[in-house]
Amino acid sequence: MKASRKAIESFLSTKKIAIAGVSRNPKKFGYTVFKELTQKGFDVYPINPNTDSLGGAPCFQSITALPSDVKNLLIVTPKDQTTGLIREAISNGISGIWIQQMSETPEAIKFAEENNINLINKECILMWAEPVKSIHKFHRTVKRLFGRLQK
């Protein structure tokens, strides 16, 4: 299932996002997305069981440790962790899940869809979280020109 513009806008509108798979390594995508979303004004809740803080922000050991008002989760973990994270997220009241490219599996997508989650996949969050800059802005423009995003 393709992500719709409505699903993306709904996910990003809360400005409160937990990120599973935030790396301590600044060269990894998990750290990059954490840093960039924070700079864009999002209230980011990094999840990494191997550290207590990242870039001065408290880091959560698991989804269950998140504040109860966090309802959106971005997954940037290895594929073998995705379905388990979705199960944990659903049981903890998460209603929006964005599975970053390279983290998705057919099983994870099917499970999220079966549980009526606002699911975004096959999209890069950095293409949609405003303000969009650099190469992500170019990619989003190309995608819009060729009509690959449903309304």
N, C-alpha and C positions, 0 to 999 in steps of 0.2 A: 504494500500500500504506500502510495506517495504521500508525503506530508503536504498539508494544505497551508496556504498563507494564514488562514484563520487559526489553525493549530499552533503555528509558529508564533503569531502575534499574541495569542493567549498565553503561551509558555513564557515569553519574554516580558509580558506586561507586568508581572508581579515584582520584577527586579530582585527576587529572592531565589537563589539557586544553590543547591548542594551539588558538589562535583565529586563523584566517586572515581578515584584513580589519579588524584593530584600527585604529581611526582615532586620529590625534593630536588631533583635535577633540573636546573633552569633551562636545559637544552631539550627537554622532553615536552611533548605536546600538552600533557596534563598540567604542567607548571605554566606553560605559555597561556593556555586558555584561562587558568585561574588568575594570572596576572592581568591579562587583557580585559577580562570581564570586570575585575575589581577597578581597573583604571576607567572603565566606561560607566562606573557608578552603580554596578550591581552589588547587592549584598550577597557575598559568596561564602558558602560554608564548605570548606575543603574537607574531604574524607580521605584519610590515609592512616591505616592502623600502625604505622611505623614511626610516627612523629606526633608531638603535641602542638606544634605550631609551624606555620609556613609564612614567610615574609611578614612576621609580626602578627599574623592572624591566628586565632586558635584553630587547631585542626582536630576534627572529630575522628574517633576510632572506628565508627561504623554508622550506618544509617539509623540504627536504633538510638544512638547518642544525640541525634539532631534535635533542635527545638521543635515542638509539635506544630508550629506555624509554618515550617518549611514544607512546601507542597510540590516543589519541582526538583527533579534530579537529572543531572547530566552525567552520562556514563562514558568514561574514557579509559576503561580498563581492558585488559586482554579478553578476548572473546569467551574464554572458558569461565569467566566470572560473571558475565552479563545476566544470564537467567537467574542465578542466585541473588544478584543484587535487585533484580526486578521483583522477585518474590519477597525479599526483605522490605523493599520500598512499599509495595502494596499493603503488606501487613502493618506498616507504620503510617498509613494514611497519605502517602505520596500519590498525587493524582495526575501529575505531568512528568513524562520521562522522555528525555532526548538521548537517543543512542547515537553517539558520534560514529562516523564512518570508521570502519576497521574494528569496531567493538560489537557489531551486530551479528546475530546468528538467526537463522529461520526459526529455531525453537524459542528464542527470546522474543522475537517480534510476535509470533503466534501467541505466546503466553500473555504479553502485554495487551494485545488486541482482544483476547478472550476475557480480560478483566477490565475492559472499558477504560483504559488509560488514555489520556491525551498523549499520543505517541508521535514523536518526530524521529525519523531515521532517514538515512540516505542524504543527509544535509550536514553541512558544517556550521556550527553555531556562530563562528566568527564571520560568516557571510551575512548573518541576520541581526546580530546584536549591535545596535546603533551606539555610537557612530561607526559605520563600516569604513575601514581604511585599507590601503595597500592593495595587494593582490586579491583579497577577499571582495573588495568593491568591484573589481573587474569581473570576477567569477559570477557575482550576483547579477551584474548587468547582462552578461552573456546568457545566463539562465533565463532571465526575464525576456530577453529578446527572442529566444527560441521557444518560449512558452512551456518550459518544463516544470512549472509550479502551478498546482491547482489553486483556485480561489477559495 
